[in-house]
Amino acid sequence: MIQACLISDPGLDECFWIEGFPVGELVLGGIKLHIWMEEILAEYGIQVVSVSSPDTLQISLHYFPGEEVLLLMADAYSREGKGFRPFFCRDDDGTPHPVAWVGSVPRVFHGHESREIFTVRRLRYPWDLLSWNDTILQGLQPCRDNCLVSSGSYLSGIVRMGDGCEILPGVVMEGFVSLGCNCRIGPNCYIRGHVSIGDHCRIGQGVEIKSSIIGSGTSIPHLSYVGDSVIGSRVNLAAGTICSNYRHDAGEHLMAGSGGCLHPTGRIKLGAVIGHDVKTGCHTTIYPGRIIAPGKTTLPGEVVSKNIM
C-alpha cells in the first residue's frame, strides 16, 4: 500500500476562500470531502496518512488527480520511489500547479523532470465546489429509513435522507438530493438538481433550492430562492431572500475576490457564496456570484450588488 498525504494550501486564493470554509471538511452528499478523496485513493492502493516522511507521496487537495491519472501515478511511484518525478497541471491561464510529488513542493517544472497531466478535479475556487457536489451526488444511494415522508409529497430521482428527517405535504424533490439528519422540509417547497443539505436544516414554505450546497443548522424558512449557491452553516435567510444565479445577457459569470480582481468562472449559472452565521433581512436580493463573509448581516430590502466582506 502506498502511503500519501492530502495537501491543502492555506494561502491558495485566500481572496475567495473566506474564513470558515476548510475545503476538506465540507460535507457533500453526506460525506466529508477529504474522506471521499481518501476512499477513491484507496481503490488505487494509496493509503492517506496524517504524518509524512521524506518519501511519502504528497497529493494536492486543490488539484485532485482524475482516476485514470491515479493509476499512472501509483505505478510511477511504485517504480521510482524517492526519485518520483512530480505530476503537474496547468490552470486556465497556463499557470502550472503541482498535483503529486515527493519531498518539498515543486515550484518549477521542466519537461524531463516532471509530467504534465490534463485530467484533474480542481478545487481552487468556491464555484468548483458545485462541480464536486455534482460528481459526489452522482454516486448517491437512496435512503429514507427512520424518516417521516408525507403522502402529499413527490420525490423523484435519487434522494438520501438522514435519520429523523420530516418531509411535509407539497414538497417536490427531483434529481440528486442529500439531506442530513433531523431536517424539516416543507410544506410546499421545491428542491431540484444536485443539492446537498446538512444536518438540522429547515427549508420551509414556498422555498426553491436548485443545485446548491447548504450547511448544517441553516434555516431558509419562507418564500426564498437559492440557485447554484454555496451556503454555510447556521445561516438564516429571511423571508423573500433571493440568491440570483443568471445574467440578463446569459453571459459567463465573473466573481470578484477581496482584491477586486474579476475571475472568469466558466459558469452561466452561479449564485452566492455565503459564510457561516450570516443573517439576511427580509426581501434581500443578492446579485449572482457575490460573497457574504461569515457573521455579516443585511438590512430588509437590501440589494447586494458587491461582496460583503
Disulfide bonds with the S-S distance in Angstrom:
none
